[in-house]
Amino acid sequence: MFSRFQALIRDYFGFSHKETRGFLVLLFLTILCLLIPFAYRLLSDSTPVDTSAADQRKLDSLVALMQIEEAKQPKFADRGEKEKTTAERFSDPKLVHFDPNTISVAGWQQLGVPRWMAERIEKYRSKGGQFRRKEDLLKIYDFPPDLYDQLEPYITLKETPQSTQFKNDRFTANKPFPNQPYKPNDRPAYSERPAKPVLQPFDINTADTAQLIALKGIGATLAGRIVKFRDALGGFVSTDQFREIYGLDSLALTELQTFGKIRSSVRKIPVNTASAEELDRHPFLSRRQAQIIVNYREQHGAYTSAESLKPIRVLDAKTIEKIAPYLEF
């Protein structure tokens, strides 16, 4: 009877003899742990402990003392501004004139901006971002429009040295030189700015970090993460896989889907000869799934297509659909 049960578990889960014995021991210990509380209730004395009158009087006196101490404490509404905590003071917005290019994270919080949003703005400025107009504040991802309407009258932008120099250059260009008459047909000559290189679509499966950093919203850290995830996969087969990259916001995702094209094939794993360690390296498979794939192959023969993976119960339809393009049958 026990041998038949052991053989049933081994065939159902694809375990080896050693794994089956370990599973049975674990199952026995689990059942034992579940039965211990019921056995304890049956064996222990269920008679409740009666609280004596003296203990009850002590409890009543302690409750009375607590009520007296609570009455001495000032109520929340009676506390002054100095008695409020830092978090409570930040929760009350104080609208003052501010420059979004210089205000600190604590200053944003005093204006009523959540801390996570203030840190996002600080990160944007640390990467060279600058607010040249009031409306530029809405370019910050997920900035509340109603909060912007509340802060807009208090935004004060200072002229940057670059904008001041540009205005001076325009004034000088329109002003005639000394002792030289101004002619109506004369026009100031401006030096043409070098045009920025236009980004071209590239093969995402062969791109390096420099090509990825050129996209908006993607820095060196995120570019390295994209390349690492791509190499672990063996290449992208669909642009929808970009959504699985950790830390990719909507701006970076749009840029990557616009310029990152799939033009080369992916690296495939020979499923009929690969070891469990080789299968486990793929992000879509766990160590247990990889081992069961190998065990099932050794028991039932080589796989012929993705359909032949369906009898393996630890692989659901979604996992098979995701891993199939990376398997060579």
LINDA-V105175 format. One line per field, one symbol per residue. burial: + if it has 9 or more other ideal C-beta (glycine too) atoms within 8 Angstrom, else -. Layout:
BEGIN
burial: ???
END
This chain:
BEGIN
burial: -----+--++--+++---+++-++-------------------------------+--------------------------------++-------++++-+-+-+++++++---++++++-++-----+----++--+--+---++--+--++-+-----++-----+--+----------------------------++++-+-+-+++-+--+---++++++-++-+++++--+-++--+--+--+++-++--++-+---+-++-+--+-+--++-+--+---+++++++++-----+--+--++-+--+---++--++-++-+
END
